[in-house]
Amino acid sequence: MATLTNLKLSAAARPTSVPAVVMRRNKLVHHTWEQTELVKAQQAGTQFAPTRLRTVEEKDTGLRRQVQVPKRVKP
């Protein structure tokens, strides 16, 4: 317990927005990952269904929750 009292806590400032270059880079990395997973699945003879998070609101309670839904893949 003595070690916990000796700790010095400080608040770290997180960036409020992501630069456009980083957003484009992340998007490119994500699409490249999906393509490699698709190729791996085709080589293994299995299916790969990429998913995305979608926010769904329940009509009766008004609660919002995130669900994973399969992406629409262009033929």
Secondary structure as UniProt FT lines:
FT   HELIX           2..6
FT   HELIX           20..44
FT   STRAND          51..57
FT   TURN            59..61
FT   STRAND          64..70
//
